[in-house]
Amino acid sequence: MHSVVNTVAMPWVDFGEDLEAILSGHAIRDGNRFVVNGREYLLEGGGRLCPTVGEGLYQLGRGAYRALGWYNALGLTGLAETQLDQQLVREDERDAARQIWLALQAWRQGQR
């Protein structure tokens, strides 16, 4: 059995630009994988193009993804931690989510 992984993208990632580069032949192709602008995409069956790894992309397991959701809703608060305690989210998963949440906050501050 494999673990569930979600790819979270930072808001500054321009998927449209990446797609345009792939479609115009400016990406590095290796079979059904494309690398462009420091990110890798996988062409799945049915023609779906999915970002996998690279600049501005973070892969989170189920617990870390859940933690990020709580931090987005409540911030880095005791209430968020209580919710995560109740859901048995591990500390390493919380740390990963906190790092992304903090990076998002820094990006949002720069947008003002």
Biopython code that builds the backbone (N, CA, C, O; Angstrom):
import numpy as np
from Bio.PDB.StructureBuilder import StructureBuilder

atoms = [
    (1, "MET", "N", (0.844, -1.189, 0.000)),
    (1, "MET", "CA", (0.000, 0.000, 0.000)),
    (1, "MET", "C", (0.882, 1.243, 0.000)),
    (1, "MET", "O", (1.866, 1.304, 0.737)),
    (2, "HIS", "N", (0.541, 2.225, -0.814)),
    (2, "HIS", "CA", (1.324, 3.457, -0.861)),
    (2, "HIS", "C", (0.602, 4.549, -0.088)),
    (2, "HIS", "O", (-0.618, 4.526, 0.072)),
    (3, "SER", "N", (1.392, 5.505, 0.387)),
    (3, "SER", "CA", (0.792, 6.595, 1.143)),
    (3, "SER", "C", (0.263, 7.659, 0.186)),
    (3, "SER", "O", (0.764, 7.824, -0.926)),
    (4, "VAL", "N", (-0.747, 8.365, 0.637)),
    (4, "VAL", "CA", (-1.352, 9.428, -0.153)),
    (4, "VAL", "C", (-0.479, 10.675, -0.044)),
    (4, "VAL", "O", (-0.095, 11.083, 1.052)),
    (5, "VAL", "N", (-0.174, 11.268, -1.181)),
    (5, "VAL", "CA", (0.628, 12.483, -1.208)),
    (5, "VAL", "C", (-0.132, 13.540, -1.993)),
    (5, "VAL", "O", (-0.643, 13.278, -3.082)),
    (6, "ASN", "N", (-0.198, 14.729, -1.428)),
    (6, "ASN", "CA", (-0.800, 15.875, -2.099)),
    (6, "ASN", "C", (0.306, 16.854, -2.449)),
    (6, "ASN", "O", (1.198, 17.099, -1.637)),
    (7, "THR", "N", (0.255, 17.412, -3.640)),
    (7, "THR", "CA", (1.202, 18.443, -4.024)),
    (7, "THR", "C", (0.545, 19.790, -3.796)),
    (7, "THR", "O", (-0.524, 20.073, -4.338)),
    (8, "VAL", "N", (1.190, 20.618, -2.990)),
    (8, "VAL", "CA", (0.698, 21.957, -2.689)),
    (8, "VAL", "C", (1.594, 22.934, -3.433)),
    (8, "VAL", "O", (2.820, 22.849, -3.354)),
    (9, "ALA", "N", (0.979, 23.858, -4.152)),
    (9, "ALA", "CA", (1.733, 24.856, -4.914)),
    (9, "ALA", "C", (1.641, 26.213, -4.250)),
    (9, "ALA", "O", (0.580, 26.620, -3.777)),
    (10, "MET", "N", (2.752, 26.900, -4.221)),
    (10, "MET", "CA", (2.761, 28.270, -3.724)),
    (10, "MET", "C", (2.011, 29.145, -4.733)),
    (10, "MET", "O", (2.000, 28.835, -5.925)),
    (11, "PRO", "N", (1.391, 30.223, -4.277)),
    (11, "PRO", "CA", (0.559, 31.029, -5.171)),
    (11, "PRO", "C", (1.318, 31.715, -6.296)),
    (11, "PRO", "O", (0.712, 32.120, -7.289)),
    (12, "TRP", "N", (2.619, 31.851, -6.161)),
    (12, "TRP", "CA", (3.378, 32.510, -7.216)),
    (12, "TRP", "C", (3.727, 31.592, -8.383)),
    (12, "TRP", "O", (4.243, 32.064, -9.396)),
    (13, "VAL", "N", (3.459, 30.299, -8.264)),
    (13, "VAL", "CA", (3.749, 29.375, -9.361)),
    (13, "VAL", "C", (2.777, 29.666, -10.508)),
    (13, "VAL", "O", (1.561, 29.673, -10.318)),
    (14, "ASP", "N", (3.330, 29.908, -11.701)),
    (14, "ASP", "CA", (2.518, 30.231, -12.873)),
    (14, "ASP", "C", (2.376, 28.981, -13.744)),
    (14, "ASP", "O", (3.192, 28.720, -14.628)),
    (15, "PHE", "N", (1.317, 28.221, -13.469)),
    (15, "PHE", "CA", (1.092, 26.992, -14.221)),
    (15, "PHE", "C", (0.811, 27.268, -15.692)),
    (15, "PHE", "O", (1.173, 26.471, -16.558)),
    (16, "GLY", "N", (0.174, 28.380, -15.971)),
    (16, "GLY", "CA", (-0.103, 28.745, -17.367)),
    (16, "GLY", "C", (1.174, 28.931, -18.164)),
    (16, "GLY", "O", (1.276, 28.482, -19.306)),
    (17, "GLU", "N", (2.140, 29.591, -17.562)),
    (17, "GLU", "CA", (3.437, 29.794, -18.217)),
    (17, "GLU", "C", (4.137, 28.459, -18.434)),
    (17, "GLU", "O", (4.721, 28.220, -19.491)),
    (18, "ASP", "N", (4.075, 27.590, -17.428)),
    (18, "ASP", "CA", (4.696, 26.271, -17.560)),
    (18, "ASP", "C", (4.034, 25.471, -18.671)),
    (18, "ASP", "O", (4.719, 24.845, -19.480)),
    (19, "LEU", "N", (2.711, 25.487, -18.717)),
    (19, "LEU", "CA", (1.983, 24.743, -19.745)),
    (19, "LEU", "C", (2.313, 25.265, -21.138)),
    (19, "LEU", "O", (2.515, 24.487, -22.070)),
    (20, "GLU", "N", (2.366, 26.573, -21.272)),
    (20, "GLU", "CA", (2.711, 27.179, -22.557)),
    (20, "GLU", "C", (4.104, 26.725, -23.007)),
    (20, "GLU", "O", (4.310, 26.412, -24.180)),
    (21, "ALA", "N", (5.055, 26.692, -22.070)),
    (21, "ALA", "CA", (6.416, 26.262, -22.401)),
    (21, "ALA", "C", (6.439, 24.788, -22.807)),
    (21, "ALA", "O", (7.158, 24.410, -23.732)),
    (22, "ILE", "N", (5.661, 23.964, -22.124)),
    (22, "ILE", "CA", (5.597, 22.540, -22.467)),
    (22, "ILE", "C", (5.003, 22.360, -23.858)),
    (22, "ILE", "O", (5.549, 21.630, -24.685)),
    (23, "LEU", "N", (3.882, 23.028, -24.108)),
    (23, "LEU", "CA", (3.199, 22.889, -25.401)),
    (23, "LEU", "C", (4.011, 23.437, -26.563)),
    (23, "LEU", "O", (3.876, 22.967, -27.693)),
    (24, "SER", "N", (4.855, 24.426, -26.293)),
    (24, "SER", "CA", (5.669, 25.014, -27.366)),
    (24, "SER", "C", (7.021, 24.321, -27.524)),
    (24, "SER", "O", (7.853, 24.749, -28.323)),
    (25, "GLY", "N", (7.239, 23.236, -26.749)),
    (25, "GLY", "CA", (8.459, 22.461, -26.902)),
    (25, "GLY", "C", (9.664, 22.991, -26.156)),
    (25, "GLY", "O", (10.791, 22.597, -26.456)),
    (26, "HIS", "N", (9.460, 23.875, -25.193)),
    (26, "HIS", "CA", (10.575, 24.457, -24.454)),
    (26, "HIS", "C", (10.895, 23.732, -23.157)),
    (26, "HIS", "O", (11.747, 24.186, -22.393)),
    (27, "ALA", "N", (10.241, 22.634, -22.900)),
    (27, "ALA", "CA", (10.520, 21.845, -21.697)),
    (27, "ALA", "C", (11.460, 20.699, -22.048)),
    (27, "ALA", "O", (11.566, 20.296, -23.206)),
    (28, "ILE", "N", (12.129, 20.190, -21.045)),
    (28, "ILE", "CA", (12.940, 18.986, -21.217)),
    (28, "ILE", "C", (11.994, 17.810, -21.027)),
    (28, "ILE", "O", (11.314, 17.699, -20.006)),
    (29, "ARG", "N", (11.961, 16.932, -22.027)),
    (29, "ARG", "CA", (11.036, 15.793, -21.970)),
    (29, "ARG", "C", (11.806, 14.501, -21.783)),
    (29, "ARG", "O", (12.843, 14.270, -22.406)),
    (30, "ASP", "N", (11.267, 13.663, -20.904)),
    (30, "ASP", "CA", (11.797, 12.315, -20.693)),
    (30, "ASP", "C", (10.591, 11.394, -20.572)),
    (30, "ASP", "O", (10.033, 11.225, -19.487)),
    (31, "GLY", "N", (10.197, 10.805, -21.686)),
    (31, "GLY", "CA", (9.002, 9.960, -21.698)),
    (31, "GLY", "C", (7.767, 10.794, -21.418)),
    (31, "GLY", "O", (7.450, 11.718, -22.166)),
    (32, "ASN", "N", (7.069, 10.465, -20.335)),
    (32, "ASN", "CA", (5.867, 11.221, -19.985)),
    (32, "ASN", "C", (6.142, 12.258, -18.887)),
    (32, "ASN", "O", (5.211, 12.730, -18.234)),
    (33, "ARG", "N", (7.409, 12.608, -18.686)),
    (33, "ARG", "CA", (7.799, 13.633, -17.708)),
    (33, "ARG", "C", (8.367, 14.845, -18.443)),
    (33, "ARG", "O", (9.095, 14.721, -19.428)),
    (34, "PHE", "N", (8.006, 16.025, -17.925)),
    (34, "PHE", "CA", (8.469, 17.280, -18.491)),
    (34, "PHE", "C", (9.067, 18.119, -17.376)),
    (34, "PHE", "O", (8.520, 18.173, -16.274)),
    (35, "VAL", "N", (10.186, 18.774, -17.655)),
    (35, "VAL", "CA", (10.803, 19.682, -16.685)),
    (35, "VAL", "C", (10.868, 21.057, -17.321)),
    (35, "VAL", "O", (11.398, 21.237, -18.418)),
    (36, "VAL", "N", (10.311, 22.026, -16.599)),
    (36, "VAL", "CA", (10.285, 23.400, -17.091)),
    (36, "VAL", "C", (10.240, 24.345, -15.887)),
    (36, "VAL", "O", (9.538, 24.088, -14.909)),
    (37, "ASN", "N", (10.990, 25.427, -15.972)),
    (37, "ASN", "CA", (11.004, 26.451, -14.918)),
    (37, "ASN", "C", (11.267, 25.859, -13.527)),
    (37, "ASN", "O", (10.709, 26.322, -12.533)),
    (38, "GLY", "N", (12.112, 24.842, -13.469)),
    (38, "GLY", "CA", (12.476, 24.254, -12.188)),
    (38, "GLY", "C", (11.424, 23.330, -11.593)),
    (38, "GLY", "O", (11.527, 22.944, -10.429)),
    (39, "ARG", "N", (10.403, 22.967, -12.386)),
    (39, "ARG", "CA", (9.355, 22.071, -11.906)),
    (39, "ARG", "C", (9.193, 20.891, -12.855)),
    (39, "ARG", "O", (9.417, 20.999, -14.061)),
    (40, "GLU", "N", (8.796, 19.759, -12.271)),
    (40, "GLU", "CA", (8.561, 18.561, -13.076)),
    (40, "GLU", "C", (7.061, 18.280, -13.127)),
    (40, "GLU", "O", (6.345, 18.420, -12.136)),
    (41, "TYR", "N", (6.616, 17.881, -14.307)),
    (41, "TYR", "CA", (5.213, 17.522, -14.536)),
    (41, "TYR", "C", (5.160, 16.107, -15.080)),
    (41, "TYR", "O", (6.061, 15.667, -15.794)),
    (42, "LEU", "N", (4.103, 15.407, -14.735)),
    (42, "LEU", "CA", (3.871, 14.054, -15.209)),
    (42, "LEU", "C", (2.609, 14.061, -16.065)),
    (42, "LEU", "O", (1.552, 14.512, -15.623)),
    (43, "LEU", "N", (2.728, 13.557, -17.296)),
    (43, "LEU", "CA", (1.575, 13.424, -18.180)),
    (43, "LEU", "C", (0.926, 12.082, -17.888)),
    (43, "LEU", "O", (1.488, 11.029, -18.191)),
    (44, "GLU", "N", (-0.257, 12.129, -17.299)),
    (44, "GLU", "CA", (-0.972, 10.911, -16.931)),
    (44, "GLU", "C", (-1.879, 10.471, -18.077)),
    (44, "GLU", "O", (-2.096, 11.211, -19.036)),
    (45, "GLY", "N", (-2.402, 9.253, -17.956)),
    (45, "GLY", "CA", (-3.356, 8.765, -18.942)),
    (45, "GLY", "C", (-4.518, 9.728, -19.067)),
    (45, "GLY", "O", (-4.935, 10.342, -18.084)),
    (46, "GLY", "N", (-5.035, 9.858, -20.262)),
    (46, "GLY", "CA", (-6.124, 10.796, -20.478)),
    (46, "GLY", "C", (-5.648, 12.211, -20.751)),
    (46, "GLY", "O", (-6.462, 13.116, -20.936)),
    (47, "GLY", "N", (-4.326, 12.409, -20.778)),
    (47, "GLY", "CA", (-3.781, 13.714, -21.118)),
    (47, "GLY", "C", (-3.700, 14.711, -19.975)),
    (47, "GLY", "O", (-3.454, 15.894, -20.209)),
    (48, "ARG", "N", (-3.900, 14.264, -18.761)),
    (48, "ARG", "CA", (-3.829, 15.160, -17.607)),
    (48, "ARG", "C", (-2.368, 15.407, -17.238)),
    (48, "ARG", "O", (-1.600, 14.459, -17.076)),
    (49, "LEU", "N", (-1.984, 16.669, -17.105)),
    (49, "LEU", "CA", (-0.628, 17.063, -16.762)),
    (49, "LEU", "C", (-0.611, 17.462, -15.290)),
    (49, "LEU", "O", (-1.310, 18.395, -14.895)),
    (50, "CYS", "N", (0.185, 16.759, -14.468)),
    (50, "CYS", "CA", (0.198, 16.983, -13.021)),
    (50, "CYS", "C", (1.569, 17.430, -12.556)),
    (50, "CYS", "O", (2.572, 16.798, -12.885)),
    (51, "PRO", "N", (1.626, 18.535, -11.779)),
    (51, "PRO", "CA", (2.907, 18.937, -11.208)),
    (51, "PRO", "C", (3.309, 17.934, -10.133)),
    (51, "PRO", "O", (2.463, 17.453, -9.379)),
    (52, "THR", "N", (4.601, 17.619, -10.064)),
    (52, "THR", "CA", (5.048, 16.645, -9.074)),
    (52, "THR", "C", (6.035, 17.246, -8.079)),
    (52, "THR", "O", (5.779, 17.237, -6.875)),
    (53, "VAL", "N", (7.145, 17.761, -8.559)),
    (53, "VAL", "CA", (8.168, 18.322, -7.665)),
    (53, "VAL", "C", (8.790, 19.551, -8.311)),
    (53, "VAL", "O", (8.668, 19.767, -9.517)),
    (54, "GLY", "N", (9.460, 20.350, -7.488)),
    (54, "GLY", "CA", (10.210, 21.477, -8.011)),
    (54, "GLY", "C", (9.953, 22.757, -7.255)),
    (54, "GLY", "O", (9.327, 22.763, -6.196)),
    (55, "GLU", "N", (10.454, 23.853, -7.824)),
    (55, "GLU", "CA", (10.353, 25.164, -7.184)),
    (55, "GLU", "C", (8.901, 25.531, -6.932)),
    (55, "GLU", "O", (8.070, 25.524, -7.840)),
    (56, "GLY", "N", (8.612, 25.855, -5.665)),
    (56, "GLY", "CA", (7.269, 26.296, -5.308)),
    (56, "GLY", "C", (6.259, 25.181, -5.117)),
    (56, "GLY", "O", (5.079, 25.445, -4.885)),
    (57, "LEU", "N", (6.711, 23.929, -5.212)),
    (57, "LEU", "CA", (5.820, 22.782, -5.018)),
    (57, "LEU", "C", (6.266, 21.999, -3.796)),
    (57, "LEU", "O", (7.458, 21.765, -3.598)),
    (58, "TYR", "N", (5.313, 21.599, -2.987)),
    (58, "TYR", "CA", (5.605, 20.825, -1.784)),
    (58, "TYR", "C", (4.726, 19.595, -1.751)),
    (58, "TYR", "O", (3.516, 19.680, -1.964)),
    (59, "GLN", "N", (5.327, 18.461, -1.486)),
    (59, "GLN", "CA", (4.566, 17.224, -1.365)),
    (59, "GLN", "C", (4.313, 16.948, 0.109)),
    (59, "GLN", "O", (5.239, 16.874, 0.916)),
    (60, "LEU", "N", (3.046, 16.799, 0.437)),
    (60, "LEU", "CA", (2.645, 16.568, 1.814)),
    (60, "LEU", "C", (1.847, 15.279, 1.921)),
    (60, "LEU", "O", (0.985, 14.992, 1.090)),
    (61, "GLY", "N", (2.146, 14.511, 2.953)),
    (61, "GLY", "CA", (1.341, 13.345, 3.256)),
    (61, "GLY", "C", (0.012, 13.783, 3.856)),
    (61, "GLY", "O", (-0.225, 14.973, 4.067)),
    (62, "ARG", "N", (-0.833, 12.830, 4.123)),
    (62, "ARG", "CA", (-2.185, 13.110, 4.600)),
    (62, "ARG", "C", (-2.194, 13.960, 5.879)),
    (62, "ARG", "O", (-2.950, 14.926, 5.971)),
    (63, "GLY", "N", (-1.361, 13.606, 6.862)),
    (63, "GLY", "CA", (-1.350, 14.340, 8.122)),
    (63, "GLY", "C", (-0.876, 15.768, 7.955)),
    (63, "GLY", "O", (-1.472, 16.686, 8.519)),
    (64, "ALA", "N", (0.187, 15.973, 7.189)),
    (64, "ALA", "CA", (0.716, 17.320, 6.965)),
    (64, "ALA", "C", (-0.295, 18.173, 6.195)),
    (64, "ALA", "O", (-0.453, 19.363, 6.468)),
    (65, "TYR", "N", (-0.971, 17.554, 5.240)),
    (65, "TYR", "CA", (-1.987, 18.271, 4.467)),
    (65, "TYR", "C", (-3.141, 18.689, 5.375)),
    (65, "TYR", "O", (-3.654, 19.803, 5.263)),
    (66, "ARG", "N", (-3.541, 17.804, 6.263)),
    (66, "ARG", "CA", (-4.599, 18.114, 7.230)),
    (66, "ARG", "C", (-4.146, 19.256, 8.149)),
    (66, "ARG", "O", (-4.918, 20.171, 8.434)),
    (67, "ALA", "N", (-2.890, 19.196, 8.609)),
    (67, "ALA", "CA", (-2.362, 20.251, 9.474)),
    (67, "ALA", "C", (-2.365, 21.595, 8.758)),
    (67, "ALA", "O", (-2.739, 22.610, 9.346)),
    (68, "LEU", "N", (-1.954, 21.610, 7.507)),
    (68, "LEU", "CA", (-1.944, 22.859, 6.749)),
    (68, "LEU", "C", (-3.356, 23.433, 6.654)),
    (68, "LEU", "O", (-3.542, 24.646, 6.744)),
    (69, "GLY", "N", (-4.331, 22.581, 6.477)),
    (69, "GLY", "CA", (-5.718, 23.043, 6.439)),
    (69, "GLY", "C", (-6.128, 23.720, 7.738)),
    (69, "GLY", "O", (-6.774, 24.768, 7.718)),
    (70, "TRP", "N", (-5.754, 23.122, 8.873)),
    (70, "TRP", "CA", (-6.079, 23.725, 10.159)),
    (70, "TRP", "C", (-5.321, 25.029, 10.363)),
    (70, "TRP", "O", (-5.888, 25.998, 10.869)),
    (71, "TYR", "N", (-4.044, 25.071, 9.975)),
    (71, "TYR", "CA", (-3.284, 26.308, 10.121)),
    (71, "TYR", "C", (-3.855, 27.406, 9.224)),
    (71, "TYR", "O", (-3.893, 28.571, 9.621)),
    (72, "ASN", "N", (-4.294, 27.047, 8.028)),
    (72, "ASN", "CA", (-4.917, 28.036, 7.148)),
    (72, "ASN", "C", (-6.199, 28.576, 7.766)),
    (72, "ASN", "O", (-6.509, 29.759, 7.625)),
    (73, "ALA", "N", (-6.941, 27.717, 8.447)),
    (73, "ALA", "CA", (-8.208, 28.136, 9.050)),
    (73, "ALA", "C", (-8.013, 28.913, 10.350)),
    (73, "ALA", "O", (-8.723, 29.888, 10.598)),
    (74, "LEU", "N", (-7.060, 28.494, 11.182)),
    (74, "LEU", "CA", (-6.945, 29.035, 12.542)),
    (74, "LEU", "C", (-5.618, 29.712, 12.853)),
    (74, "LEU", "O", (-5.455, 30.285, 13.930)),
    (75, "GLY", "N", (-4.668, 29.654, 11.926)),
    (75, "GLY", "CA", (-3.333, 30.180, 12.200)),
    (75, "GLY", "C", (-2.556, 29.224, 13.087)),
    (75, "GLY", "O", (-3.039, 28.140, 13.416)),
    (76, "LEU", "N", (-1.362, 29.621, 13.470)),
    (76, "LEU", "CA", (-0.534, 28.801, 14.355)),
    (76, "LEU", "C", (-0.985, 29.063, 15.790)),
    (76, "LEU", "O", (-0.321, 29.769, 16.549)),
    (77, "THR", "N", (-2.118, 28.484, 16.136)),
    (77, "THR", "CA", (-2.743, 28.749, 17.433)),
    (77, "THR", "C", (-2.868, 27.470, 18.249)),
    (77, "THR", "O", (-2.744, 26.361, 17.728)),
    (78, "GLY", "N", (-3.111, 27.650, 19.519)),
    (78, "GLY", "CA", (-3.366, 26.517, 20.391)),
    (78, "GLY", "C", (-4.585, 25.731, 19.956)),
    (78, "GLY", "O", (-4.615, 24.507, 20.083)),
    (79, "LEU", "N", (-5.592, 26.423, 19.444)),
    (79, "LEU", "CA", (-6.799, 25.741, 18.983)),
    (79, "LEU", "C", (-6.483, 24.811, 17.804)),
    (79, "LEU", "O", (-6.993, 23.693, 17.738)),
    (80, "ALA", "N", (-5.646, 25.274, 16.882)),
    (80, "ALA", "CA", (-5.237, 24.419, 15.766)),
    (80, "ALA", "C", (-4.484, 23.200, 16.289)),
    (80, "ALA", "O", (-4.721, 22.080, 15.836)),
    (81, "GLU", "N", (-3.583, 23.415, 17.236)),
    (81, "GLU", "CA", (-2.810, 22.300, 17.791)),
    (81, "GLU", "C", (-3.716, 21.308, 18.517)),
    (81, "GLU", "O", (-3.491, 20.100, 18.446)),
    (82, "THR", "N", (-4.730, 21.805, 19.208)),
    (82, "THR", "CA", (-5.686, 20.918, 19.884)),
    (82, "THR", "C", (-6.411, 20.047, 18.864)),
    (82, "THR", "O", (-6.586, 18.848, 19.079)),
    (83, "GLN", "N", (-6.828, 20.643, 17.767)),
    (83, "GLN", "CA", (-7.500, 19.872, 16.706)),
    (83, "GLN", "C", (-6.567, 18.793, 16.160)),
    (83, "GLN", "O", (-6.984, 17.658, 15.931)),
    (84, "LEU", "N", (-5.315, 19.153, 15.958)),
    (84, "LEU", "CA", (-4.342, 18.205, 15.414)),
    (84, "LEU", "C", (-4.001, 17.117, 16.424)),
    (84, "LEU", "O", (-3.751, 15.974, 16.043)),
    (85, "ASP", "N", (-3.989, 17.465, 17.710)),
    (85, "ASP", "CA", (-3.809, 16.451, 18.754)),
    (85, "ASP", "C", (-4.937, 15.428, 18.692)),
    (85, "ASP", "O", (-4.699, 14.222, 18.755)),
    (86, "GLN", "N", (-6.160, 15.920, 18.568)),
    (86, "GLN", "CA", (-7.329, 15.040, 18.517)),
    (86, "GLN", "C", (-7.297, 14.122, 17.295)),
    (86, "GLN", "O", (-7.812, 13.004, 17.334)),
    (87, "GLN", "N", (-6.692, 14.602, 16.219)),
    (87, "GLN", "CA", (-6.608, 13.816, 14.982)),
    (87, "GLN", "C", (-5.319, 13.010, 14.886)),
    (87, "GLN", "O", (-5.050, 12.369, 13.870)),
    (88, "LEU", "N", (-4.526, 13.046, 15.951)),
    (88, "LEU", "CA", (-3.276, 12.286, 16.051)),
    (88, "LEU", "C", (-2.284, 12.596, 14.933)),
    (88, "LEU", "O", (-1.610, 11.701, 14.423)),
    (89, "VAL", "N", (-2.203, 13.869, 14.559)),
    (89, "VAL", "CA", (-1.245, 14.291, 13.530)),
    (89, "VAL", "C", (0.125, 14.408, 14.189)),
    (89, "VAL", "O", (0.288, 15.090, 15.201)),
    (90, "ARG", "N", (1.109, 13.727, 13.594)),
    (90, "ARG", "CA", (2.461, 13.687, 14.152)),
    (90, "ARG", "C", (3.148, 15.053, 14.088)),
    (90, "ARG", "O", (2.809, 15.898, 13.261)),
    (91, "GLU", "N", (4.118, 15.246, 14.980)),
    (91, "GLU", "CA", (4.836, 16.514, 15.052)),
    (91, "GLU", "C", (5.624, 16.797, 13.771)),
    (91, "GLU", "O", (5.678, 17.948, 13.335)),
    (92, "ASP", "N", (6.231, 15.790, 13.162)),
    (92, "ASP", "CA", (6.984, 16.026, 11.924)),
    (92, "ASP", "C", (6.058, 16.482, 10.799)),
    (92, "ASP", "O", (6.458, 17.283, 9.954)),
    (93, "GLU", "N", (4.826, 15.980, 10.783)),
    (93, "GLU", "CA", (3.859, 16.414, 9.778)),
    (93, "GLU", "C", (3.438, 17.865, 10.044)),
    (93, "GLU", "O", (3.263, 18.652, 9.114)),
    (94, "ARG", "N", (3.281, 18.197, 11.312)),
    (94, "ARG", "CA", (2.936, 19.570, 11.678)),
    (94, "ARG", "C", (4.057, 20.524, 11.298)),
    (94, "ARG", "O", (3.802, 21.624, 10.806)),
    (95, "ASP", "N", (5.302, 20.104, 11.527)),
    (95, "ASP", "CA", (6.452, 20.951, 11.179)),
    (95, "ASP", "C", (6.468, 21.263, 9.690)),
    (95, "ASP", "O", (6.697, 22.406, 9.296)),
    (96, "ALA", "N", (6.228, 20.260, 8.868)),
    (96, "ALA", "CA", (6.197, 20.473, 7.417)),
    (96, "ALA", "C", (5.105, 21.475, 7.051)),
    (96, "ALA", "O", (5.324, 22.372, 6.237)),
    (97, "ALA", "N", (3.934, 21.317, 7.654)),
    (97, "ALA", "CA", (2.815, 22.218, 7.372)),
    (97, "ALA", "C", (3.107, 23.636, 7.866)),
    (97, "ALA", "O", (2.759, 24.610, 7.199)),
    (98, "ARG", "N", (3.740, 23.753, 9.023)),
    (98, "ARG", "CA", (4.072, 25.079, 9.569)),
    (98, "ARG", "C", (5.019, 25.824, 8.633)),
    (98, "ARG", "O", (4.855, 27.022, 8.403)),
    (99, "GLN", "N", (6.006, 25.119, 8.095)),
    (99, "GLN", "CA", (6.967, 25.757, 7.194)),
    (99, "GLN", "C", (6.265, 26.322, 5.964)),
    (99, "GLN", "O", (6.565, 27.434, 5.530)),
    (100, "ILE", "N", (5.347, 25.570, 5.410)),
    (100, "ILE", "CA", (4.609, 26.045, 4.233)),
    (100, "ILE", "C", (3.710, 27.209, 4.621)),
    (100, "ILE", "O", (3.639, 28.206, 3.902)),
    (101, "TRP", "N", (3.021, 27.091, 5.753)),
    (101, "TRP", "CA", (2.128, 28.162, 6.205)),
    (101, "TRP", "C", (2.914, 29.457, 6.403)),
    (101, "TRP", "O", (2.458, 30.529, 6.006)),
    (102, "LEU", "N", (4.091, 29.358, 7.017)),
    (102, "LEU", "CA", (4.923, 30.546, 7.231)),
    (102, "LEU", "C", (5.395, 31.142, 5.905)),
    (102, "LEU", "O", (5.433, 32.364, 5.756)),
    (103, "ALA", "N", (5.751, 30.299, 4.953)),
    (103, "ALA", "CA", (6.161, 30.786, 3.635)),
    (103, "ALA", "C", (4.994, 31.495, 2.945)),
    (103, "ALA", "O", (5.192, 32.515, 2.286)),
    (104, "LEU", "N", (3.787, 30.962, 3.094)),
    (104, "LEU", "CA", (2.600, 31.614, 2.522)),
    (104, "LEU", "C", (2.365, 32.983, 3.157)),
    (104, "LEU", "O", (2.052, 33.950, 2.463)),
    (105, "GLN", "N", (2.516, 33.059, 4.475)),
    (105, "GLN", "CA", (2.328, 34.334, 5.167)),
    (105, "GLN", "C", (3.348, 35.362, 4.693)),
    (105, "GLN", "O", (3.003, 36.523, 4.471)),
    (106, "ALA", "N", (4.596, 34.944, 4.539)),
    (106, "ALA", "CA", (5.645, 35.850, 4.065)),
    (106, "ALA", "C", (5.324, 36.339, 2.661)),
    (106, "ALA", "O", (5.500, 37.519, 2.360)),
    (107, "TRP", "N", (4.852, 35.435, 1.795)),
    (107, "TRP", "CA", (4.491, 35.824, 0.429)),
    (107, "TRP", "C", (3.339, 36.825, 0.457)),
    (107, "TRP", "O", (3.362, 37.824, -0.261)),
    (108, "ARG", "N", (2.336, 36.557, 1.283)),
    (108, "ARG", "CA", (1.177, 37.465, 1.373)),
    (108, "ARG", "C", (1.597, 38.837, 1.875)),
    (108, "ARG", "O", (1.072, 39.842, 1.397)),
    (109, "GLN", "N", (2.533, 38.913, 2.828)),
    (109, "GLN", "CA", (3.023, 40.189, 3.336)),
    (109, "GLN", "C", (3.686, 40.993, 2.212)),
    (109, "GLN", "O", (3.540, 42.213, 2.145)),
    (110, "GLY", "N", (4.410, 40.302, 1.340)),
    (110, "GLY", "CA", (5.073, 40.957, 0.228)),
    (110, "GLY", "C", (4.122, 41.434, -0.850)),
    (110, "GLY", "O", (4.495, 42.254, -1.688)),
    (111, "GLN", "N", (2.884, 40.926, -0.840)),
    (111, "GLN", "CA", (1.891, 41.308, -1.850)),
    (111, "GLN", "C", (1.157, 42.592, -1.501)),
    (111, "GLN", "O", (0.460, 43.159, -2.343)),
    (112, "ARG", "N", (1.306, 43.052, -0.274)),
    (112, "ARG", "CA", (0.584, 44.263, 0.158)),
    (112, "ARG", "C", (1.197, 45.514, -0.370)),
    (112, "ARG", "O", (0.704, 46.608, -0.094)),
]
sb = StructureBuilder()
sb.init_structure("model")
sb.init_model(0)
sb.init_chain("A")
sb.init_seg("    ")
for serial, (resi, resn, name, xyz) in enumerate(atoms, 1):
    if name == "N":
        sb.init_residue(resn, " ", resi, " ")
    sb.init_atom(name, np.array(xyz, "f"), 0.0, 1.0, " ", f" {name:<3s}", serial, name[0])
structure = sb.get_structure()
